[in-house]
Amino acid sequence: MHITELRICFEEISDALALGENSIVENIFKTAKEIVKQGGSIIIEQRYENAQSDILAKYSTEIEVDNWKNKLNDIQVLLKRHKID
């Protein structure tokens, strides 16, 4: 199966990190990198109950996905939480 686009809700990632469930986020990053390797894209969005989602970011290369992960790790360090592997 070839996935061309993966939409990820930003709140789900931030909630997982806040709960210390880094393994969930690590699996998301692993999947995201595989998708962009195959030419797909990753869309980070803010979802609303009664309105259309806002697109916060779109990544289409491994470098972009790694940079996003690094930004999240910078925040993890500031909040004195474990980094994402």
Rosetta blueprint (number, residue, H / E / L):
1 M L
2 H L
3 I L
4 T L
5 E E
6 L E
7 R E
8 I E
9 C E
10 F H
11 E H
12 E H
13 I H
14 S H
15 D H
16 A H
17 L H
18 A H
19 L L
20 G L
21 E L
22 N H
23 S H
24 I H
25 V H
26 E H
27 N H
28 I H
29 F H
30 K H
31 T H
32 A H
33 K H
34 E H
35 I H
36 V H
37 K H
38 Q L
39 G L
40 G L
41 S E
42 I E
43 I E
44 I E
45 E E
46 Q E
47 R L
48 Y L
49 E L
50 N L
51 A L
52 Q L
53 S L
54 D E
55 I E
56 L E
57 A E
58 K E
59 Y E
60 S L
61 T L
62 E H
63 I H
64 E H
65 V H
66 D H
67 N H
68 W H
69 K H
70 N H
71 K H
72 L H
73 N H
74 D H
75 I H
76 Q H
77 V H
78 L H
79 L L
80 K L
81 R L
82 H L
83 K L
84 I L
85 D L
